[in-house]
Amino acid sequence: MKSYEGLFGKKKSLKEKEAEDRFTKFTKIDDKFAWFQLIEVFIEKLNLTEKQVYKMNYLHSLNWLSYYYQKNKVEELKHTNKL
C-alpha cells in the first residue's frame, strides 16, 4: 500500500480543508453555474446573442470550445516561455 501513496496525494486535515474552502469560496464559480461560462464565451467571442447561442448545433459549439481551449493553451505556453 505504501507504494501507492504518491498516486492519490496527501490527505488534508479538517483545518486545511476549511481554509481551502474559505479561500476558493470567492475565487471559483460554483459548479452549478459553470455552464453559464460557456454561454458567456460564445456571446463574447462569437458576438452572438443568447438566443443564437442556444440555437447552436451541439457539435459546432464543441468545435468552438475545443478551439478556444487549444488557443488558450498556446497563449499560456508563449507567456511562460517569455518569462
C-alpha positions in Angstrom: 0.0 0.0 0.0 2.9 2.4 0.7 4.0 2.2 -2.9 0.7 3.8 -4.0 0.8 6.8 -1.5 2.1 9.2 -4.1 -0.7 8.5 -6.6 -3.5 9.9 -4.5 -1.8 12.8 -2.8 -1.7 13.6 0.9 -4.8 13.5 2.9 -5.7 17.0 4.1 -6.6 17.8 7.7 -10.0 19.3 8.6 -8.3 22.7 9.2 -6.6 22.6 5.7 -9.9 21.7 4.0 -11.8 24.6 5.8 -9.1 27.1 4.9 -9.1 26.0 1.3 -12.9 26.2 1.2 -12.8 29.7 2.7 -10.4 30.8 0.0 -12.0 29.1 -3.0 -15.4 30.2 -2.0 -14.8 33.7 -3.5 -12.3 32.8 -6.2 -14.1 30.0 -8.0 -17.5 30.0 -9.6 -19.8 27.3 -8.2 -20.1 24.3 -10.4 -23.8 24.7 -10.8 -23.1 27.9 -12.8 -20.3 26.5 -14.9 -22.5 26.1 -18.0 -23.2 29.9 -17.9 -19.5 30.4 -18.6 -19.9 28.5 -21.8 -22.7 30.7 -22.9 -20.7 33.8 -21.9 -17.7 32.7 -24.0 -19.9 32.3 -27.1 -21.6 35.6 -26.6 -18.3 37.5 -26.1 -16.1 35.6 -28.6 -18.5 35.0 -31.4 -20.6 38.1 -30.9 -23.8 36.2 -30.7 -27.0 36.8 -28.7 -28.0 34.4 -26.0 -30.9 33.2 -28.2 -28.4 32.4 -31.1 -26.1 30.6 -28.7 -29.0 28.3 -27.5 -29.8 27.5 -31.1 -26.2 26.5 -32.0 -25.6 23.0 -33.2 -24.1 20.8 -30.4 -21.0 19.6 -32.5 -20.4 23.1 -33.8 -20.3 24.5 -30.2 -17.9 21.8 -29.1 -15.6 22.6 -32.0 -15.5 26.2 -31.0 -14.8 25.3 -27.3 -12.0 23.0 -28.4 -10.5 25.8 -30.5 -10.6 28.3 -27.6 -9.2 25.7 -25.2 -6.2 25.0 -27.5 -5.8 28.7 -28.2 -5.6 29.4 -24.5 -3.0 26.7 -24.0 -0.8 28.1 -26.8 -1.0 31.6 -25.3 -0.1 30.2 -21.9 2.9 28.4 -23.3 4.0 31.6 -25.1 3.6 33.6 -21.9 5.6 31.1 -19.8 8.4 30.9 -22.4 8.8 34.7 -22.3 9.5 34.7 -18.6 
